[in-house]
Amino acid sequence: MANNQNSKLKLLYLYRILNELSDEQNPLTVNDLIEELSKYDISAERKSVYTDIELLQNYGVDVVCEKKRANQYFIGKRDFELPELKLLVDAVQASKFITHKKSDVLIKKIEKLTNAHEAKELHRQVIVNDRIKTMNESIYYNVDAIHSAIRNKKKVQFRYFDYTVDKNLKFRRNGEVYQVSPYALSWTDEYYYLIAYHERYETVTQFRVDRMADIEVSEVNIPENQVDKDFNVADYSKKVFRMFSGETQLIELQFDNSLINVAIDRFGKEISIREKTETSFRITVDVAPSPTFFGWLCMFGSKVKIIGPEKVVGDFKDTVSEIIENY
């Protein structure tokens, strides 16, 4: 009975064998396929294997046959090419919001999207080092809950925390539950952020998803007056600048010409470049003059300068003076 049942599964096992063990550099003969099928307690004749291969081809599986003295078979086109899988592995490894544990799980799943030979190559690509990763294992469920709330136009509630110097969690507002109207999720600087309308402050703000705990989709519908159909996530992210809140304003900056790539990477190719000289250029951007913005400018030393408004220039000078006084 077992053999009879297995024989009915022969086509599926044959597809698995070809998918997991073959590629252009590692083709399989019919004898190889018969031997591999026997490991699943399936006996097969050469003629039936040929028939099954033809069935797979008719179904749309790209089983390639190399005509030789003993024909060889392998899976040609796959859903993912090896370079694409390498990109996925790199992205998982580089992502700060994915925990070490979840990274390992995801990479193992990615390896299953190709054959055993390429999976080994992917595994060799995995570099075990001290990458900075979040410690919040529930982030994936948080993301799923937020998507559900946005889709169903429901509010979300959660508690928000920071880390203490002892690396313990400390909830803001003594653990008070936040309730907000979610607009969108934004991936910025290797972290996920929830962009939402905060009714208490009557403004749009943002929260790091990996700093959210006990998240729930509320039964409360998002009020119509809190639904902004014209809200543009990309524009908002650019204005808030690295996800720090604050009132945005037009700020004129002067850059050394060597920083043109930096300016375009940060503010986009659509920026209007003015007053170009042999050594510098100027742009005007709509951003929040936050400490993070000032810190970013400091990275480039004398190669960047705030031209105006005067108040922003003064605030930047004060920030730099405070840093100097700290030493």
Rosetta blueprint (number, residue, H / E / L):
1 M L
2 A H
3 N H
4 N H
5 Q H
6 N H
7 S H
8 K H
9 L L
10 K H
11 L H
12 L H
13 Y H
14 L H
15 Y H
16 R H
17 I H
18 L H
19 N H
20 E H
21 L H
22 S L
23 D E
24 E L
25 Q L
26 N E
27 P L
28 L E
29 T E
30 V H
31 N H
32 D H
33 L H
34 I H
35 E H
36 E H
37 L H
38 S H
39 K L
40 Y L
41 D L
42 I L
43 S L
44 A L
45 E L
46 R H
47 K H
48 S H
49 V H
50 Y H
51 T H
52 D H
53 I H
54 E H
55 L H
56 L H
57 Q H
58 N H
59 Y H
60 G L
61 V L
62 D L
63 V E
64 V E
65 C E
66 E E
67 K L
68 K L
69 R L
70 A L
71 N L
72 Q E
73 Y E
74 F E
75 I E
76 G L
77 K L
78 R L
79 D L
80 F L
81 E L
82 L H
83 P H
84 E H
85 L H
86 K H
87 L H
88 L H
89 V H
90 D H
91 A H
92 V H
93 Q H
94 A H
95 S L
96 K L
97 F L
98 I L
99 T L
100 H H
101 K H
102 K H
103 S H
104 D H
105 V H
106 L H
107 I H
108 K H
109 K H
110 I H
111 E H
112 K L
113 L L
114 T L
115 N L
116 A H
117 H H
118 E H
119 A H
120 K H
121 E H
122 L H
123 H H
124 R H
125 Q H
126 V L
127 I L
128 V L
129 N L
130 D L
131 R L
132 I L
133 K L
134 T L
135 M L
136 N L
137 E L
138 S L
139 I H
140 Y H
141 Y H
142 N H
143 V H
144 D H
145 A H
146 I H
147 H H
148 S H
149 A H
150 I H
151 R H
152 N H
153 K L
154 K E
155 K E
156 V E
157 Q E
158 F E
159 R E
160 Y E
161 F E
162 D E
163 Y E
164 T L
165 V L
166 D L
167 K L
168 N L
169 L E
170 K E
171 F E
172 R H
173 R H
174 N H
175 G H
176 E L
177 V L
178 Y E
179 Q E
180 V E
181 S E
182 P E
183 Y E
184 A E
185 L E
186 S E
187 W E
188 T E
189 D L
190 E L
191 Y E
192 Y E
193 Y E
194 L E
195 I E
196 A E
197 Y E
198 H E
199 E L
200 R L
201 Y L
202 E L
203 T E
204 V E
205 T E
206 Q E
207 F E
208 R E
209 V H
210 D H
211 R H
212 M E
213 A E
214 D E
215 I E
216 E E
217 V E
218 S E
219 E E
220 V E
221 N E
222 I L
223 P L
224 E H
225 N H
226 Q H
227 V L
228 D L
229 K L
230 D L
231 F L
232 N L
233 V H
234 A H
235 D H
236 Y H
237 S H
238 K H
239 K H
240 V H
241 F L
242 R L
243 M L
244 F L
245 S L
246 G L
247 E L
248 T L
249 Q E
250 L E
251 I E
252 E E
253 L E
254 Q E
255 F E
256 D E
257 N H
258 S H
259 L H
260 I H
261 N H
262 V H
263 A H
264 I H
265 D H
266 R H
267 F H
268 G L
269 K L
270 E L
271 I L
272 S L
273 I L
274 R E
275 E L
276 K L
277 T L
278 E L
279 T L
280 S E
281 F E
282 R E
283 I E
284 T E
285 V E
286 D E
287 V E
288 A L
289 P L
290 S L
291 P H
292 T H
293 F H
294 F H
295 G H
296 W H
297 L H
298 C H
299 M L
300 F L
301 G H
302 S H
303 K H
304 V E
305 K E
306 I E
307 I E
308 G E
309 P L
310 E H
311 K H
312 V H
313 V H
314 G H
315 D H
316 F H
317 K H
318 D H
319 T H
320 V H
321 S H
322 E H
323 I H
324 I H
325 E H
326 N L
327 Y L
